[in-house]
Amino acid sequence: MKNRWISTGVLAAMLMALVLVLSGCFFRSPEELYQSPERSADYENLTQKIREVKDSLAQEYGVEVDDTSVLSGDNTALIQLQDMDGDGQRETAVTFFRVPGAEKPQKIYFFTKGEDETYTVSAMLEGDGSAIYRVDYADLDGSGLKEVVVSWQMSTGAYLLGVYSVEAPMSRTRLQMANSAADASKNATTSVQKDDLRGTEWMTTAYGDYILTDIDQDTRTEVAIVRIDPSLTNSGVDVYGWKDSTFQKLDSAPLSTGVVSVGRGGVEQNFINGDPPVRALYVSSELSDGSHVVDVISYQQGELTNISLAPETGISRETLSRYVDLEPADVNGDGVLELPQPSPLPGQEDSTASDYWLIDWYQYDDNGQRNAVCTTYHNVTDGWYLIIPDSWKDSITISRYDAISGQRAVIFYHLEESGDPSPFLVIYKFTSQTNRANTSNRFILREEENAVYAASFYNSSWDCGMDQTELVSAFQLIQSGWSD
């Protein structure tokens, strides 16, 4: 009994302490509970500086100035915090305005926080066009300070790429802030002229697509630009970087003859096979005849080279003329992209549907050689693929069965020397809870939030060369986007 009373007393003390701790929360007035969180002094100072710049532009041009956002890429926030000097602190805020009627209506302003924790206008960039399509920040000259790469959208589908240094205006601003540190209320824009805030333009050029990459693997970032030639004969990839104390074109490689536009994959970076793997660019384009083509660009013996070009045609070997639902992918999981070459299944030669093909996948190595990696059956409709044994080639065909709601099935048949094809495997995609439960003669391949994939072997006289464990290992889901 004594222990029981002691426990009760302890419990009462704990409850009293809890009431005292929580009283600051539960006994506040309704006005206090619904009060908005206080904004930080940093935020208030930054927004005040942004308003001042906006008001100044409105007064200068006599128009209402619009806040604008970047349309694409990794940096699309209205206010972007950046570590421009590489010290690990995001001391600079970047904002974007549009001034209707101005000669260069697109404005990018940089606000840097000083030692007194207040923001000052430190740099600005101006550009033509209807919008800012994309912005990237990277150290291109090895100085430790970041440059700015801007895609100005001139019109729908037409872009101008600019590369800018903001080192000089930011250095002037840092010096000005240091000199005026004793007077924290002083507005830095009054002592730094607008012309002194403008960044230095390193280059501008029209482009089809671009990527920041260390393509030559020298630890310094370059800008690789896809250039589309209207005459269809001289499209290429130009690599720009820092050399001999200037930003310049370092090298070029041709794209396939007949390229008319950048394809949906654009330009991506990955690797070609080597020890270690060698960095490469994969450029997806459309040809004038409607074919889809991928060019593979890498450094070979110190020169930028299109290793996928067929010398006799001037067009990449990686051309898809009928089946264009697939992009390069790392189908075997080795970290290096493979490129697809489809062939129709027997009896399906006239089919344009994506489900009736086998796909041979090829990979390039650091000698520029094209090597076969594996063969798959890709079911684009249901979002999965199967790596198949070599013995299946020229020996199978398939059919679909989608009559049952919530269930989609692909049936694999062995082509017999005489008689009708014989079924040996079926793979299901279930999206119905009822059908998911009915799996007594099936085994699970993959379970996802909205779907279950399962399979079943038929009793067949043909040995397909795979058991249940091997089939599970060979089954994969199609990933959206290229592997990086």
N, C-alpha and C positions, 0 to 999 in steps of 0.2 A: 504493500500500500504506500509505503514511504516513497519508493522509486516512482510510482505512478503520479503522486502529487508533485514530486520534483519535476517530472517531465511536463506536467500541465503548466507549472509555473514558468518553466523555460519557454514553452510555446507561447504563453501569454506575453512574455517579454519580447519575443521575436515579433509577434504581431504588432505590439506597440511601436517597436523600432521601425517596422515597415511602414506603419501609418505616418510616422514622423518624416521618414525619408520621402514618401510619396506626396506628402501634403503640399509641397511646392508645385506639384503637377495637378493634383485633383481638386485643390481648393483655390484655383485661379478664377478670376472673373471671366465671363464669356468673351469680353473684349480682348483680354490677354490671350485666350486660347485661339482665337481666329485672326490674330495679328500676323501679317506677313513676316517671314524671316528677314532679319537685318542683312543688308548687302554689305560686302566688305568695302573697306576704304579703297583698296586697289580697284575694285569694280567701279565704284563711284567716280574715282579719278579718271579712269580710262574712258568711261562713257561720256564724261564731261569734255575730255579732249577730242573725242570723236565728234561730239556735237559742235564744238568750236570749229573744227575743220569743215564740217558739212555746212555750217552757217557762212563760213568764209567763202567757200566755193559758190554757194547760192548768191552771195552778194557780188562776187566777182563776175559771174556769168549772167546774173539776172534771171535765173530759172530755179525751179525746185529740184534739188539734188536727191536722187534715189539711192537707197541702200540696195546692193545687189549681191548675188551669191554666185559662186563658181558652179558651173553646170555638171562637171564630171571629174573623175579622178579620186584620189585619196584625201584631198583637202577641199572640202566643200562647205565648211562651217562659215557663218557670217563673220565671226571673229575667230581668227586662227592664231593660237599661241605657238610661237616658234623659238627654238634655241638657235639663233642666227650665228652666234660666235663660238659654238661648240663647247661651252663651259658646263654643260649639264643643266643649266637653268633656262626655262622658257621665258626669257625676259622681254620678248618682242611680240606685240599683237599686230596682226595684219587684217585690214578691213578693205572693203571694196565699195566703190561708188560709181554711179553713172550720171554724167552731166549732159542732159539733152542739148543738142545744138553746138556743143564744143567741138573744136577741130579734132581732138582726141578725147572722146567722151568717157572712155573707161579709165578709172583712176584706182590705183592700189596705194594705200597709205600704210606706213609702218610706224608704230608707236613703241618706243623702247623705255623700259623702267630704269630709272637711275638709282643711285645709292640712297637717295632720299625717299625711295619707294613711290615716286610719282612718275607718270608717263609723259613723254615728250615726243612730238613728231620727229622721226629720225630719217625717213627716206620716203620717196614716192616714185611710182612708175605710171606712165600714161600709154594708152594704146587705142588704136582704131577699132572699128567693128561694132557689132550689135550686142556682144556679150563676152564675158571671160569664160572660156570653155574649160580650162584646166590650169592648175598651178602646181609646180613642184619646187622643192627647196633642196639644194645639194651643194656640197663643196666640190667645185669643178677644177679649181686651180691648185688644190693642195695647201691652201693658206690656213685652213681651219675655220674660215668664215664661209657661210653658205651663199651661193648665188641663187637667183630666182629664174625659173623657166616658166614662161607664160604662153599659153595657147589663146590667141585672140580669135574669136569667132567672127569672121567677116560677114558671112551669110550662112544659110543652112548648108552644111556639107563643105564649106570653104573656110580654111583656117590658116592663120599666120603664126609661126612659132618665133618667139623672142627669147633670147638669153641675156640676162642683165646682172651686173654687179652693183650691189648697194653698199659696198665697203666704204667708198669715199664719203658719201653723205652721212653714214652712220658714225664714221670716225670723227667727222666735224661735229656731229651732234654730241658725241661722248665728250669731246673737248669742251664744247659749249656748256654741257651740263656740269662738268667738273669745275669750270670757271664760275658758274653761277650757283654752285652748291650751297653757298651761304644764304642765297635768296631763293628759298624753295617755292615762293609764290610767283616767281618770274615766269612768264610764258615764253618757252624756248622759241616758238615760231616767230617772235618779234625780232630775234637777233639772228636767226638763220633764214636767209632768203629762199624763196620758192625754187629758184634755179639751183641753189646749192643742195636742195633735197632730191633732185632728180638722180636716179641711178644711171649707170653707164651701160649703154647698149653694146653688147658683144656681137650679136648677130640677129638677123631676122630672115625667115625664109618661109615660103609656102610648103606645106607638107601633107602627106596622106595619113601618117601616124608616126608616133615617136615613142622612145623608151629611154629611160636612164639606166645605164648598164656599165659594168666594167668588162667590156667584151674582150679586151686584150689581156685581162687579168693582171694588170700592173698596179692594182690597189687604188687607182684613181678613177673616178666616175666620168663616163663619157655620155654624150647624147647621140643616140642612133636614130636617124630620120629616114622614114620611107618616102621616097620621091617618086611621084607618078608622072610620067612623060605623056603629054597629050598626043604625041605622034605614035605612041604605043611601042616604040623601039628602044628607048633609053631609060626606062625606069630603073631605080636602084636604091640601095641603102647607103647613106652617107654617115660616117661616124665623125663627130666633132669632139675635140678635147683640147686640153692645155698642152702646148708645146712651144719651146723657145720663147717663153714669156708672153705668149699670146694665145687666144682661143681661136682655133682654126680647124679646117677640115683635115682629118688625119688619114682617112682612107675611104674607099668606096668599093662596092661590089654590085654587079648587075642583078636585076630581077628577071624573071622569065619574060621573054619577048611576047608582046600582046597583052600585058597587064593593063586593065582599064580603071581599076579601083581597088582599094584595100578591102579585103574580105572581113567577115564578121569576127574572125579571130584576131585581126590586126597583127601587130608585131608583139611577140612574147619572147622572153628569154628562158632558156633551159640549158641543156648540155648535149653533147655528143659523147659517145662511149670512148673512154680512155682511162689511163691509170696515172693520175686521177682523171675524172671526167673533165672535158674541155667545154667551156661556156660557148653557147651558140644562140643565134637568133632564128626564130621560126616566123616567117612572114606569110600570112594568109592573104591571098588576092583573088580577084576574079579576072578571067581572060575574056577577050572580045567575043569568043564563040560561046560564052556562057559556062565554060568549065571553071572548076575551083582548083586552085593551085597553091602549094606551100613551098616556099623557097627556104633552104637551110643555109645560114650564113655563119661562118666561123673564121678564125685566123688559122691559116695554113702556111707554115714556114715564114711567118712574119707578115703575111699579106691577108687582107680581108677577102674571103673567097666564097662564092656560092657553090658549095660542094654538091648540091642536088641537081645542077644543070646537066641536061643531056647535050653533049657537044654537037650532035647532028641536028638538033632542033632548036637549041637555045631556050628550051622550056624545061622546067623542073620535071624530074621523073615522078614527083609526087603530085600528079594531076588526076582529078576525078571529073569525068565527063558526064556520068549519069547519076551515080550515087553520091550525094553531097551532104548527107546528114551527119557525117563524122568529122571530127577534128583530130589533130595529133593528141595522143594520150599516153600515159605511162601504164600500159595494160599489164605488164609483168611485174610492176612494182620495184624496178631497179633504180628509180630516180632519174632515168633518161627517157625522153619522149620517143615514142614510136609513131610511125606514119602509116596510114591505112591504104591498102589497095584492095578493093572489093572485086569479087567474082560471083556471078549468079549461081545459085544452086541448080543442080540438074532439074530440068523441067520447068524452070522459072526464068528462062532467058529473056522473056518479054516483060517481066514484072518490073515496075518502077517503085514498088513498095519497099520500104527499108528493111522489112523483116525476112526477106528471101535471098540473102546473100551470105557468103562467107567472106571474112576479112583477113587478108594476110597483112601482117604488121612488120615494118622494116625500121631499122635503126642505123644511123650513121656513126662512124668511128673517127678517131683523130687522124686517120690517114685518108679520110674522105670516101671510104668504102661504104657501100650500102649492103647491109646484112639482114637476112630474114630472122625474125625473132620468134614469132608464134602465129597461130591462126585462131580466130575467134568466130563465134556466131553472135552477132549483136542484135538484140531485140530492142530497138529504139522505142517502139510503142510502149513497152512495159518497163523500160529503164534498166535492163540488165544485159550482161553478156557472159559467155561461157568460153573459156579457153579449151579448145578441142584437140584431141590427139591427131597426129598426121594420118593415121589409118582411116579417119572419117572423110578425108578429102576425096571427092569424086565417088563417095560411097553412100552419101546420105541426102535426104531431102526433108522438108518439114511441111506441116500444115498447122493452121490455127483453129481453135475451137473457143468461141467467145459467146456462145448462146446462153449460158447461165449467168444471171445477174450476179455481180460481185466476184466472178471467177473468170480468169483469162488463162488459156492453156496453149502451149506450143508442143506439138507432137513431133518427135524425131523418128524418121523411117530409114531402115537400111534398104538400099537398092539391091534387090535379088537379081541373080543372073536370068532367072525366068520367073514369071509371075508378078504379082503386085508387090509394091514395097511393103516391108514388114516393120511395124512399130516396135521400138525398143526402149524409148524413154519419153516421158512427158514432164514438162516443167510448168508449174502453175504460179500465177499471181492472184492471191486472194485479197479482196478489199471488203468482204462481208464477214461479220462475226459468225454467222451460221455456217458458212463454208469453211472457215478456219477450223472449226471444231471437228469437222468431218475429215480427219486425216489418218484414219486407221491404217491405210495401205500406202501412206506417203511419209516422207521424212523432210524435216525442215532444212531449207537452205539458208534463209536469212529472215529475221523478223525486224520489221521497222514499225514506226509509230502508226502508220496508216496502211500498212500492207504486210502480208506474210508471203514469202516465196517458198514453195515446196516442190518436191519431185517424186517420181515413182518410176521404177524400171518395169517394163513388160517382160513376160516370159518369152524370150526370143532365142532362136538358135544361133544368132550372131553374137560373138563376143565383142562388145564395143570397146573394151580395153580400159574401162573405168568402173570402180566400185563406188559405194555410197560416200566413203570418206574422200576419195579423189574428186568426186563430183562437187561436194561441198567446197573443197579447196579451189576448184576451177571456176566456181560461180562468183561473179562480182557484179556490183551495181555500177551503172554508168554515172560518172561524175560530170557535173556541169563545169565548163571552163577547162582551160588547158592546165596541165600540171606544171608547177614552177619548182 
